[in-house]
Amino acid sequence: MIIKGAVAMVTGGARGIGYAFCEELLKQGAKVVVLIDVLTGEGTDAQASLQAEYGPGSAVFIECDVTKNEDLKSAMNTVIKEHGKLDILCNNAGVAHQTDWEKTLNVNLGGVIRGTKLGLELMSSGAIINTASAAGIAPWGIGPVYSATKSGVIGFTRATAISQEAVEKGIRVNCLCPGATDTPVIRKAMENLPIVLKKPLMRTEVIAKALIQLIANDSKNGEALVILDEQTSGYHQFNELGVFKPN
């Protein structure tokens, strides 16, 4: 897919990986990126920062909660009405609450499902990229609910990619599975949980480069691109049903 001239929407775009997505998409020539977030102050600042670098109108912030279907649908309709299309949808919003596990479930998995289903309904073509995590493939004992939500994102992405809706519209659906990345969510988790890292935190720019790789390669659909560190990445190989280890 050609990114130049594309209209993109990024949930959780005010900071962290989402902001890096917005910046990299604009670097690659996207016409406009729309940042979706509940963080009003940070979203406004992100819009101003991106516009200062890439020009007026290059970035637009819309305050929106991905747990509210009608709000998310309204935001997408606004983008399509104002720009005539939506080519790239990044369902990236995420949290890591260990006490409020229902919020973690509703944002991390529910938000991705809502965003993807609305994208398939409202987009005419293009690419949907969902942010999962390496913790969705390898179990993360410190955060079982977080790990479960990211496993759900991977399974949902792979199934949706071969669904009738996606195939008929030619919309590719893939997911990114980053390892530990230097974001506010991870920093906060490290303060509150006994996390011991075997590798340094990755820069968000590394994950943004992987995003571009998934968008640009039209042969990729239903894939989980794992980024373990700044030098190690690859597509996860899943065993298909019926392929088991012997007892």
C-alpha positions as CSV (number, residue, x, y, z in Angstrom):
1,M,0.0,0.0,0.0
2,I,1.2,3.5,-0.8
3,I,1.3,5.6,2.3
4,K,1.9,8.9,0.5
5,G,-1.4,10.9,0.4
6,A,-3.1,8.4,2.8
7,V,-5.5,9.4,5.5
8,A,-4.7,7.6,8.8
9,M,-6.3,7.3,12.2
10,V,-4.4,6.2,15.3
11,T,-6.1,5.4,18.6
12,G,-4.0,6.1,21.7
13,G,-2.2,8.6,19.4
14,A,-1.4,11.3,22.0
15,R,1.8,9.7,23.3
16,G,4.0,6.6,23.4
17,I,3.8,4.2,20.5
18,G,0.7,5.9,19.1
19,Y,2.5,9.2,18.8
20,A,5.4,7.5,17.1
21,F,3.0,6.0,14.6
22,C,1.6,9.4,13.8
23,E,5.0,10.9,13.3
24,E,6.3,8.0,11.1
25,L,3.2,8.0,8.9
26,L,3.7,11.8,8.3
27,K,7.4,11.2,7.5
28,Q,6.3,8.6,4.9
29,G,4.0,11.2,3.3
30,A,0.6,10.6,4.8
31,K,-1.8,13.4,4.0
32,V,-3.2,13.6,7.5
33,V,-3.1,11.6,10.7
34,V,-6.0,11.8,13.2
35,L,-5.1,11.2,16.8
36,I,-7.7,9.5,18.9
37,D,-7.3,9.7,22.7
38,V,-8.9,10.4,26.0
39,L,-5.9,12.5,27.1
40,T,-7.2,15.9,26.1
41,G,-4.1,18.0,27.1
42,E,-1.6,15.5,25.7
43,G,-3.6,15.1,22.5
44,T,-3.8,18.8,21.9
45,D,-0.1,19.1,22.5
46,A,0.6,16.2,20.2
47,Q,-1.4,17.9,17.4
48,A,0.4,21.1,17.8
49,S,3.8,19.4,17.8
50,L,3.1,17.4,14.7
51,Q,1.6,20.4,12.9
52,A,4.7,22.5,13.7
53,E,6.9,19.8,12.1
54,Y,4.8,18.7,9.2
55,G,2.5,21.7,8.5
56,P,-1.0,23.0,9.3
57,G,-3.7,20.3,8.9
58,S,-1.2,17.4,9.0
59,A,-2.5,16.3,12.3
60,V,-5.9,16.5,13.9
61,F,-6.8,15.5,17.5
62,I,-10.2,14.1,18.4
63,E,-11.0,13.4,22.0
64,C,-12.6,9.9,22.1
65,D,-13.0,6.9,24.4
66,V,-12.4,3.6,22.5
67,T,-14.7,1.9,25.0
68,K,-17.7,3.8,23.6
69,N,-18.8,2.5,20.3
70,E,-20.9,5.5,19.2
71,D,-18.1,7.9,20.1
72,L,-15.6,5.9,18.0
73,K,-18.0,5.6,15.1
74,S,-18.6,9.4,15.2
75,A,-14.9,10.1,15.1
76,M,-14.4,7.8,12.1
77,N,-17.4,9.4,10.3
78,T,-15.9,12.8,11.0
79,V,-12.6,11.8,9.4
80,I,-14.3,10.3,6.3
81,K,-16.6,13.4,5.9
82,E,-13.7,15.9,6.2
83,H,-11.1,13.9,4.2
84,G,-13.2,11.8,1.9
85,K,-11.7,8.5,3.0
86,L,-9.9,6.5,5.7
87,D,-7.0,4.4,4.4
88,I,-5.1,3.3,7.5
89,L,-6.5,2.5,10.9
90,C,-4.2,1.8,13.8
91,N,-6.1,0.4,16.8
92,N,-3.4,1.1,19.4
93,A,-5.0,2.4,22.6
94,G,-4.0,0.3,25.6
95,V,-3.7,0.2,29.3
96,A,-2.1,-2.1,31.9
97,H,-4.3,-1.8,35.0
98,Q,-3.8,-4.9,37.2
99,T,-6.4,-3.9,39.8
100,D,-9.1,-2.6,37.3
101,W,-8.8,-5.7,35.1
102,E,-12.2,-5.0,33.4
103,K,-10.9,-1.6,32.1
104,T,-7.8,-3.4,30.8
105,L,-10.1,-5.9,29.0
106,N,-12.4,-3.2,27.7
107,V,-9.7,-1.0,26.3
108,N,-7.1,-3.4,25.1
109,L,-9.4,-6.0,23.5
110,G,-12.8,-4.3,23.4
111,G,-11.3,-1.2,21.8
112,V,-9.5,-3.2,19.1
113,I,-12.7,-5.1,18.3
114,R,-14.8,-2.0,18.1
115,G,-12.3,-0.2,16.0
116,T,-11.7,-3.0,13.6
117,K,-15.4,-3.7,13.1
118,L,-16.1,-0.1,12.5
119,G,-13.2,0.1,10.2
120,L,-14.5,-2.8,8.1
121,E,-17.9,-1.1,8.1
122,L,-16.8,2.4,7.1
123,M,-13.6,2.0,5.2
124,S,-13.7,1.2,1.5
125,S,-10.2,-0.3,1.3
126,G,-6.9,0.0,3.0
127,A,-5.1,-1.5,6.0
128,I,-6.0,-2.1,9.7
129,I,-3.1,-2.6,12.2
130,N,-3.8,-3.7,15.7
131,T,-1.3,-3.3,18.5
132,A,-0.9,-6.5,20.4
133,S,2.2,-7.5,22.4
134,A,4.9,-10.1,22.7
135,A,3.0,-10.8,26.0
136,G,0.2,-12.1,23.9
137,I,2.4,-14.9,22.6
138,A,4.6,-15.6,25.6
139,P,2.6,-15.6,28.9
140,W,3.4,-12.7,31.2
141,G,2.8,-14.0,34.8
142,I,2.9,-10.5,36.3
143,G,0.0,-9.3,34.2
144,P,-2.3,-12.2,33.3
145,V,-5.2,-10.1,32.2
146,Y,-3.0,-7.8,30.1
147,S,-1.4,-10.9,28.5
148,A,-4.9,-12.4,27.9
149,T,-6.1,-9.2,26.2
150,K,-3.1,-9.2,23.9
151,S,-3.6,-12.9,23.0
152,G,-7.2,-12.0,22.2
153,V,-6.0,-9.2,19.9
154,I,-3.8,-11.6,18.0
155,G,-6.5,-14.2,17.6
156,F,-9.1,-11.6,16.6
157,T,-6.8,-10.1,14.1
158,R,-5.9,-13.4,12.4
159,A,-9.6,-14.4,12.2
160,T,-10.8,-11.1,11.0
161,A,-8.2,-11.0,8.2
162,I,-9.9,-14.0,6.6
163,S,-13.4,-12.9,7.3
164,Q,-15.9,-12.2,4.5
165,E,-16.1,-8.5,5.3
166,A,-12.3,-8.0,5.1
167,V,-11.8,-10.1,2.0
168,E,-14.6,-8.6,0.0
169,K,-13.3,-5.1,0.7
170,G,-9.7,-6.0,0.2
171,I,-8.8,-4.6,3.7
172,R,-5.7,-6.2,5.2
173,V,-5.7,-6.8,8.9
174,N,-2.5,-7.4,10.8
175,C,-1.0,-6.9,14.3
176,L,2.2,-5.8,15.9
177,C,3.6,-7.6,18.9
178,P,6.2,-5.4,20.6
179,G,8.4,-6.4,23.4
180,A,9.0,-4.0,26.3
181,T,9.0,-0.5,24.9
182,D,9.7,2.9,26.5
183,T,6.2,4.2,26.9
184,P,4.4,5.9,29.9
185,V,2.3,2.7,30.3
186,I,5.4,0.5,30.7
187,R,7.2,3.0,32.9
188,K,4.2,3.2,35.3
189,A,4.0,-0.6,35.3
190,M,7.6,-0.8,36.2
191,E,7.1,1.5,39.2
192,N,4.2,-0.7,40.6
193,L,5.3,-4.2,39.7
194,P,8.4,-6.3,40.2
195,I,9.5,-6.2,36.6
196,V,13.0,-7.3,35.7
197,L,14.0,-6.6,32.1
198,K,16.4,-8.9,30.3
199,K,16.9,-6.3,27.6
200,P,16.7,-2.5,27.4
201,L,13.4,-0.8,26.7
202,M,12.9,-0.3,22.9
203,R,12.4,3.2,21.4
204,T,8.9,3.8,20.1
205,E,10.4,4.7,16.8
206,V,11.4,1.1,16.3
207,I,7.8,-0.1,16.6
208,A,6.7,2.7,14.2
209,K,9.2,1.4,11.6
210,A,7.6,-2.0,11.9
211,L,4.2,-0.5,11.4
212,I,5.3,1.0,8.1
213,Q,6.6,-2.5,7.1
214,L,3.2,-4.0,7.7
215,I,1.3,-1.3,5.8
216,A,3.6,-1.1,2.8
217,N,3.8,-4.9,2.2
218,D,0.5,-5.8,0.4
219,S,1.3,-9.6,0.7
220,K,0.9,-9.5,4.5
221,N,-2.5,-10.3,5.9
222,G,-3.4,-12.0,9.2
223,E,0.2,-11.7,10.4
224,A,1.7,-11.0,13.8
225,L,4.9,-9.1,13.5
226,V,6.9,-9.6,16.7
227,I,9.6,-7.0,17.7
228,L,11.6,-8.4,20.6
229,D,14.4,-5.8,20.6
230,E,15.8,-3.2,18.3
231,Q,17.7,-5.8,16.3
232,T,15.3,-8.7,16.4
233,S,11.9,-8.9,14.7
234,G,10.0,-11.4,12.6
235,Y,6.6,-12.8,11.7
236,H,5.4,-15.4,14.3
237,Q,4.8,-18.9,12.9
238,F,1.5,-20.3,14.3
239,N,0.7,-24.0,14.3
240,E,-2.5,-24.6,12.4
241,L,-5.2,-26.7,14.0
242,G,-4.3,-30.4,13.9
243,V,-0.5,-29.8,14.2
244,F,0.4,-31.0,17.7
245,K,3.5,-32.2,19.5
246,P,3.3,-36.0,20.1
247,N,2.4,-37.1,23.7
